[in-house]
Amino acid sequence: MQESQLRLLMFLQDLLSLKKEIQDFQVVEQYEEMGFAFDRKERIEESIKEVTEQLDQELYQRFLQIAKKYDRPLAPVKNGVCYGCFVSAPTGSKLVTQNKDIIEFCNHCGRILYRAG
């Protein structure tokens, strides 16, 4: 079963965040003290490549554009509110009216939205 585009974007966001974190020596040192080995930067790069190959390329390009502006290009929507900018989503939004993985963008901040909890 192929992963949904939304789930792939969420995974990509986490991988990119991890990649950024391990560039900081002190963060790596803290993770290693907790028992995590970070000598596998190549594995993170491979995972990023694997995920991006599965993504719709137009959606991936939009993700990259949003990522230039925000550290977290995806934002949850809860009770009809974008938790990236805290502006209400339109009442007709499919994220508000339907219960499934849908790719929508915040009308205010432009982030990719997903339904929280």
Secondary structure by P-SEA (a helix, b strand, c coil): ccccaaaaaaaaaaaaaaaaaaccaaaaaaaaaaccccccaaaaaaaaaaaaaaccaaaaaaaaaaaacccccbbbbcccccccccccccccccccccccbbbbbbccccccccccc
